[in-house]
Amino acid sequence: MGTLAKLQADFLDAVVDAANAARAPALRAGRIGSAERLAIYRHNLHSNWRAALADTHPVVLRLVGPAFFGEAARRYALAHPSASGDLNRFGAGFAAFLGTYEHARGLPYLADVARLEWAWHECFHAADAPALDLGALAGVPPERHGEIRFVLHPALRLVESGHPIVAIWEANQPERDGTPDRLEGAERVLVHRPRLDVEVTRLDPQAFAFLGAIGEGLSFEAAAERAAFDDSASLLAALQRFAGSRAIVGFVAR
């Protein structure tokens, strides 16, 4: 590594973590600034990272409080410093981090709530897409219907949890008092921005499995088998529902 690159790497390490600054020969030699100046940079950097996480995870912040959240954000930032100038991407691994964070062990639902919030954030920023071309779909010969591979809206995410994460999320919206309407039970969730607003909807197991299979690129026949609908009418109703709501926006028929 060249001299300039080494100085830049030492500076970055020292800004991110005070422990690295204490070990940096370049700091002791005065080549990357004083400890006081680095502390100012470090404070600003971590404040920006914490603010970015708070913006994308407001319910998690409300659930644990500012002190807990601030320390979790600091530790996350040390383990996963931002590698992009776009702070909208910074929280991508926060849910996984909370899932292994020792101080969150008493809140087993917290990581899944964070996953739901990140799904909402991704959907908010994702691209739009036109509605499914029903005329083109009608032109596919009936004998090839099973081969069709449908395409989900780019602003769509699926989240599954063993905890009532939608109830928790809804209870901690600004106008609510934080008391969920239920405390137990698994939930399968569709997060979707069909037009302007992001919507959060509970799904039954069949609908969730159906959309999940489509998202994996399975054929219509395989997706229907995965979902195990009770009858063909239920399958058709699900297809019509998700085409009408713009969850399904395209298809490929080879």
Secondary structure, 3 states (H helix, E strand, C coil): CCHHHHHHHHHHHHHHCHHHHHHCHHHHCCCCCCHHHHHHHHHHHHHHHHHHHHHHCHHHHHHHCHHHHHHHHHHHHHHCCCCCCCHHHHHHHHHHHHHHCHHHCCCCCHHHHHHHHHHHHHHHHCCCCCCCCHHHHHCCCHHHHHHCEEEECCCEEEEEECCCHHHHHHHCCCCCCCCCCCCCCCEEEEEECCCCCCEEEEECHHHHHHHHHHHCCCCHHHHHHHHCCCCHHHHHHHHHHHHHCCCEEEEECC
